[in-house]
Amino acid sequence: MKGKFIALMLLAGSSLFAATHVSIGFGIGVPAYYGYGYYAPPPPPPPVAVYAPPPYAFYRPNYTWVAGYWYPAAGHYLWRPGYWAHPPFHGAYWVAPRYYGHRYYRGYWRR
C-alpha cells in the first residue's frame, strides 16, 4: 500500500511542473510574412530618371550606383531615389529589390 501511495505522489508531484502552452496569433492590416518576402500588391512602374556622374568628393573607382526603387511601407509604396554607395565588402554587387510571384523581395549586397 505504501508503494502505491509513493508512486501516486511522485506521479502527482511531477505533473506540477508540466504546463500547457497555447498560442493563437492573427494580424489585421499587416502583410503576412513568408520566408524572404511577403505578399503585397505590385509596385507602380519606376519613374524615368537619369543619374549624373558621381560628385568629385565621392568619385572612387569602387563606388557603384544603386538605382532608385519602390519599397512597401504602411500599406503603400514609397520611392527611394538612387544613390552612390560603397560596397560593404570586396567584390560585392547590389541585387535590386524585385516583385515576383505576388511577393516583394528586398534588395541586398551579394558576393
N, CA, C and O of each residue as an XYZ file, in Angstrom:
444
protein
N       0.821     -1.190      0.000
C       0.000      0.000      0.000
C       0.872      1.263      0.000
O       0.564      2.249     -0.670
N       1.978      1.204      0.777
C       2.875      2.356      0.806
C       3.509      2.579     -0.550
O       3.702      3.727     -0.951
N       3.836      1.525     -1.263
C       4.452      1.637     -2.587
C       3.523      2.319     -3.581
O       3.957      3.152     -4.376
N       2.242      1.960     -3.534
C       1.271      2.591     -4.435
C       1.099      4.065     -4.088
O       0.965      4.907     -4.976
N       1.102      4.378     -2.771
C       0.937      5.763     -2.352
C       2.132      6.612     -2.796
O       1.950      7.736     -3.262
N       3.343      6.087     -2.656
C       4.548      6.816     -3.060
C       4.560      7.016     -4.575
O       4.897      8.102     -5.048
N       4.198      5.991     -5.337
C       4.139      6.107     -6.796
C       3.112      7.154     -7.207
O       3.363      7.935     -8.124
N       1.951      7.181     -6.536
C       0.903      8.164     -6.827
C       1.392      9.574     -6.518
O       1.127     10.493     -7.293
N       2.106      9.772     -5.395
C       2.630     11.089     -5.024
C       3.710     11.558     -6.006
O       3.758     12.737     -6.358
N       4.574     10.641     -6.449
C       5.593     11.000     -7.435
C       4.962     11.413     -8.757
O       5.392     12.378     -9.389
N       3.950     10.681     -9.163
C       3.253     10.999    -10.405
C       2.533     12.341    -10.293
O       2.596     13.156    -11.212
N       1.850     12.574     -9.174
C       1.128     13.831     -8.971
C       2.107     14.998     -8.840
O       1.849     16.081     -9.365
N       3.225     14.787     -8.146
C       4.209     15.848     -7.968
C       4.896     16.223     -9.270
O       5.197     17.397     -9.487
N       5.150     15.262    -10.134
C       5.809     15.582    -11.403
C       4.876     16.314    -12.352
O       5.346     17.036    -13.231
N       3.586     16.151    -12.205
C       2.649     16.854    -13.085
C       2.524     18.324    -12.715
O       1.968     19.101    -13.491
N       3.029     18.732    -11.537
C       3.006     20.144    -11.154
C       3.917     20.969    -12.059
O       3.663     22.151    -12.288
N       4.975     20.347    -12.572
C       5.932     21.055    -13.413
C       5.542     21.041    -14.889
O       6.143     21.752    -15.694
N       4.546     20.242    -15.249
C       4.092     20.209    -16.640
C       3.160     21.404    -16.875
O       2.328     21.725    -16.026
N       3.303     22.047    -18.010
C       2.464     23.201    -18.327
C       1.924     23.056    -19.747
O       2.574     22.488    -20.623
N       0.759     23.567    -19.944
C       0.149     23.572    -21.264
C       0.366     24.944    -21.881
O       0.055     25.966    -21.270
N       0.899     24.960    -23.091
C       1.143     26.206    -23.785
C       0.254     26.273    -25.015
O       0.286     25.386    -25.868
N      -0.540     27.334    -25.098
C      -1.411     27.548    -26.248
C      -1.133     28.954    -26.760
O      -1.060     29.907    -25.984
N      -0.980     29.072    -28.069
C      -0.710     30.370    -28.668
C      -1.527     30.518    -29.936
O      -1.522     29.642    -30.801
N      -2.227     31.636    -30.036
C      -3.019     31.935    -31.226
C      -2.665     33.355    -31.642
O      -2.688     34.265    -30.814
N      -2.338     33.555    -32.915
C      -1.981     34.883    -33.390
C      -2.665     35.219    -34.697
O      -2.898     34.348    -35.535
N      -2.984     36.488    -34.862
C      -3.565     36.963    -36.109
C      -3.233     38.435    -36.234
O      -2.950     39.102    -35.240
N      -3.267     38.937    -37.448
C      -2.982     40.341    -37.684
C      -4.018     40.940    -38.617
O      -4.552     40.262    -39.495
N      -4.290     42.203    -38.419
C      -5.233     42.913    -39.266
C      -4.489     44.056    -39.932
O      -3.937     44.923    -39.254
N      -4.473     44.059    -41.254
C      -3.804     45.120    -41.979
C      -2.296     44.963    -42.053
O      -1.604     45.874    -42.508
N      -1.783     43.844    -41.620
C      -0.342     43.598    -41.654
C      -0.075     42.509    -42.679
O      -0.708     41.455    -42.619
N       0.844     42.725    -43.622
C       1.116     41.672    -44.605
C       1.703     40.442    -43.935
O       2.526     40.549    -43.026
N       1.273     39.278    -44.390
C       1.781     38.018    -43.844
C       3.194     37.794    -44.345
O       3.453     37.920    -45.542
N       4.095     37.470    -43.466
C       5.495     37.261    -43.820
C       5.705     35.796    -44.155
O       5.364     34.914    -43.367
N       6.269     35.542    -45.328
C       6.541     34.177    -45.762
C       7.967     34.111    -46.282
O       8.218     34.467    -47.433
N       8.894     33.669    -45.469
C      10.272     33.479    -45.925
C      10.967     34.789    -46.237
O      11.097     35.647    -45.364
N      11.422     34.956    -47.489
C      12.226     36.107    -47.857
C      11.394     37.328    -48.220
O      11.912     38.445    -48.195
N      10.162     37.158    -48.544
C       9.338     38.279    -48.957
C       7.957     38.137    -48.369
O       7.688     37.186    -47.636
N       7.093     39.052    -48.673
C       5.724     38.913    -48.212
C       4.782     39.331    -49.325
O       5.159     40.020    -50.273
N       3.547     38.891    -49.175
C       2.547     39.190    -50.188
C       2.206     40.670    -50.154
O       1.905     41.232    -49.101
N       2.258     41.281    -51.307
C       1.959     42.703    -51.432
C       1.484     42.966    -52.849
O       1.827     42.222    -53.768
N       0.700     44.017    -53.035
C       0.319     44.359    -54.405
C       1.552     44.826    -55.164
O       2.519     45.269    -54.544
N       1.542     44.738    -56.490
C       2.724     45.144    -57.252
C       2.992     46.644    -57.111
O       2.055     47.432    -56.979
N       4.257     47.035    -57.139
C       4.581     48.461    -57.047
C       4.274     49.178    -58.353
O       4.147     48.539    -59.397
N       4.154     50.503    -58.301
C       3.960     51.254    -59.542
C       5.219     51.191    -60.399
O       6.286     50.840    -59.895
N       5.118     51.521    -61.676
C       6.321     51.496    -62.516
C       7.303     52.567    -62.050
O       6.884     53.619    -61.568
N       8.600     52.315    -62.188
C       9.577     53.311    -61.743
C       9.541     54.548    -62.618
O       9.302     54.450    -63.822
N       9.776     55.708    -62.029
C       9.815     56.918    -62.842
C      11.077     56.925    -63.706
O      12.079     56.294    -63.369
N      11.012     57.633    -64.800
C      12.177     57.737    -65.676
C      13.157     58.697    -65.021
O      12.814     59.843    -64.728
N      14.378     58.226    -64.793
C      15.377     59.051    -64.124
C      16.728     58.852    -64.806
O      17.048     57.768    -65.294
N      17.493     59.910    -64.825
C      18.843     59.860    -65.371
C      19.774     60.251    -64.239
O      19.558     61.265    -63.575
N      20.799     59.460    -64.019
C      21.723     59.808    -62.941
C      22.966     60.466    -63.496
O      23.445     60.127    -64.578
N      23.471     61.402    -62.740
C      24.668     62.135    -63.126
C      25.903     61.383    -62.644
O      25.798     60.502    -61.790
N      27.058     61.719    -63.175
C      28.279     61.103    -62.656
C      28.413     61.448    -61.171
O      27.843     62.434    -60.703
N      29.154     60.649    -60.454
C      29.262     60.916    -59.014
C      29.957     62.243    -58.744
O      30.823     62.661    -59.512
N      29.581     62.903    -57.659
C      30.262     64.150    -57.324
C      31.744     63.874    -57.042
O      32.124     62.750    -56.716
N      32.557     64.896    -57.170
C      34.004     64.714    -57.042
C      34.371     64.097    -55.693
O      35.260     63.248    -55.630
N      33.701     64.509    -54.612
C      34.039     64.006    -53.278
C      33.792     62.497    -53.175
O      34.469     61.809    -52.410
N      32.837     61.986    -53.933
C      32.503     60.576    -53.846
C      33.085     59.750    -54.994
O      32.899     58.534    -55.043
N      33.782     60.402    -55.906
C      34.257     59.650    -57.061
C      35.433     58.757    -56.660
O      36.535     59.227    -56.377
N      35.165     57.501    -56.648
C      36.178     56.475    -56.392
C      35.880     55.340    -57.367
O      34.717     55.124    -57.710
N      36.882     54.621    -57.816
C      36.614     53.540    -58.765
C      35.753     52.429    -58.186
O      35.127     51.688    -58.945
N      35.702     52.290    -56.874
C      34.945     51.179    -56.294
C      33.544     51.574    -55.836
O      32.853     50.751    -55.235
N      33.101     52.802    -56.097
C      31.721     53.168    -55.775
C      30.810     52.676    -56.890
O      31.215     52.602    -58.051
N      29.585     52.342    -56.528
C      28.634     51.840    -57.524
C      27.304     52.573    -57.378
O      26.944     53.033    -56.295
N      26.597     52.669    -58.473
C      25.292     53.331    -58.478
C      24.215     52.330    -58.094
O      24.093     51.271    -58.710
N      23.438     52.664    -57.080
C      22.276     51.859    -56.681
C      21.057     52.597    -57.216
O      20.727     53.687    -56.747
N      20.392     52.003    -58.195
C      19.242     52.646    -58.837
C      18.090     52.791    -57.854
O      17.963     52.008    -56.914
N      17.256     53.794    -58.077
C      16.093     54.017    -57.222
C      15.107     52.862    -57.317
O      15.070     52.146    -58.317
N      14.313     52.688    -56.277
C      13.363     51.574    -56.245
C      12.188     51.904    -55.331
O      12.285     52.758    -54.450
N      11.083     51.212    -55.560
C       9.909     51.312    -54.708
C      10.039     50.297    -53.578
O      10.517     49.183    -53.792
N       9.609     50.683    -52.364
C       9.584     49.733    -51.254
C       8.272     49.917    -50.488
O       7.776     51.037    -50.369
N       7.707     48.819    -49.969
C       6.425     48.922    -49.271
C       6.613     49.495    -47.868
O       7.578     49.181    -47.171
N       5.663     50.342    -47.477
C       5.668     50.927    -46.133
C       4.242     51.294    -45.762
O       3.615     52.119    -46.425
N       3.739     50.693    -44.721
C       2.410     51.011    -44.182
C       1.302     50.877    -45.224
O       0.422     51.734    -45.305
N       1.338     49.828    -46.005
C       0.250     49.550    -46.937
C       0.351     50.232    -48.284
O      -0.538     50.053    -49.116
N       1.393     51.006    -48.535
C       1.586     51.619    -49.846
C       3.078     51.614    -50.159
O       3.884     51.180    -49.336
N       3.447     52.092    -51.338
C       4.841     52.086    -51.749
C       5.434     53.489    -51.667
O       4.771     54.481    -51.970
N       6.696     53.550    -51.250
C       7.446     54.796    -51.228
C       8.641     54.653    -52.168
O       9.187     53.562    -52.335
N       9.038     55.769    -52.778
C      10.144     55.758    -53.718
C      11.447     56.093    -52.998
O      11.526     57.090    -52.280
N      12.455     55.271    -53.189
C      13.803     55.527    -52.670
C      14.633     55.945    -53.861
O      14.883     55.128    -54.747
N      15.077     57.220    -53.913
C      15.864     57.650    -55.073
C      17.220     56.956    -55.126
O      17.729     56.496    -54.104
N      17.796     56.883    -56.311
C      19.090     56.243    -56.492
C      20.201     57.009    -55.782
O      20.058     58.194    -55.481
N      21.310     56.318    -55.519
C      22.419     56.931    -54.800
C      23.716     56.180    -55.112
O      23.698     55.038    -55.571
N      24.824     56.842    -54.855
C      26.142     56.223    -54.999
C      26.486     55.566    -53.677
O      26.312     56.173    -52.621
N      26.970     54.337    -53.720
C      27.275     53.603    -52.488
C      28.604     52.869    -52.610
O      29.018     52.446    -53.689
N      29.239     52.741    -51.485
C      30.476     51.961    -51.414
C      30.089     50.544    -51.008
O      29.496     50.371    -49.943
N      30.396     49.523    -51.804
C      30.026     48.150    -51.430
C      30.595     47.777    -50.060
O      31.709     48.182    -49.727
N      29.852     47.019    -49.269
C      30.297     46.701    -47.908
C      31.491     45.756    -47.841
O      32.159     45.692    -46.809
N      31.773     45.023    -48.912
C      32.929     44.130    -48.926
C      33.427     44.002    -50.360
O      32.710     44.314    -51.311
N      34.658     43.542    -50.498
C      35.290     43.443    -51.817
C      34.536     42.461    -52.723
O      34.213     41.347    -52.310
N      34.267     42.878    -53.936
C      33.591     42.021    -54.904
C      32.077     42.016    -54.775
O      31.411     41.242    -55.463
N      31.511     42.858    -53.911
C      30.061     42.879    -53.717
C      29.381     43.628    -54.855
O      29.943     44.559    -55.433
N      28.171     43.206    -55.161
C      27.343     43.940    -56.109
C      25.910     43.972    -55.578
O      25.487     43.089    -54.832
N      25.176     45.008    -55.980
C      23.826     45.247    -55.477
C      22.813     44.449    -56.286
O      22.780     44.540    -57.514
N      21.993     43.673    -55.602
C      20.872     42.969    -56.221
C      19.635     43.794    -55.892
O      19.254     43.922    -54.729
N      19.017     44.350    -56.920
C      17.896     45.274    -56.726
C      16.676     44.576    -56.140
O      16.486     43.379    -56.351
N      15.846     45.320    -55.402
C      14.591     44.746    -54.916
C      13.724     44.354    -56.106
O      13.830     44.936    -57.185
N      12.873     43.369    -55.895
C      12.038     42.898    -57.004
C      10.693     42.413    -56.480
O      10.534     42.068    -55.309
N       9.752     42.403    -57.385
C       8.413     41.897    -57.108
C       8.206     40.719    -58.047
O       8.222     40.880    -59.267
N       8.012     39.533    -57.474
C       7.904     38.330    -58.292
C       6.930     37.366    -57.636
O       7.029     37.110    -56.436
N       5.997     36.831    -58.399
C       5.044     35.851    -57.887
C       4.216     36.370    -56.726
O       4.016     35.656    -55.744
N       3.728     37.605    -56.821
C       2.917     38.244    -55.788
C       3.673     38.427    -54.476
O       3.063     38.519    -53.411
N       5.000     38.479    -54.554
C       5.824     38.693    -53.365
C       6.828     39.803    -53.628
O       7.319     39.948    -54.747
N       7.131     40.577    -52.612
C       8.150     41.618    -52.694
C       9.406     41.103    -51.989
O       9.340     40.642    -50.849
N      10.551     41.184    -52.675
C      11.834     40.758    -52.122
C      12.738     41.980    -52.005
O      12.928     42.699    -52.986
N      13.288     42.222    -50.844
C      14.143     43.382    -50.613
C      15.475     43.235    -51.341
O      15.908     42.128    -51.660
N      16.113     44.373    -51.596
C      17.435     44.372    -52.221
C      18.511     44.027    -51.204
O      18.307     44.158    -49.997
N      19.666     43.583    -51.705
C      20.754     43.198    -50.809
C      22.068     43.194    -51.566
O      22.089     43.159    -52.796
N      23.171     43.231    -50.818
C      24.507     43.132    -51.404
C      24.892     41.667    -51.466
O      24.631     40.907    -50.534
N      25.521     41.272    -52.578
C      25.871     39.872    -52.790
C      27.314     39.758    -53.290
O      27.836     40.677    -53.921
N      27.939     38.638    -53.006
C      29.310     38.401    -53.491
C      29.276     38.014    -54.950
O      30.324     37.771    -55.549
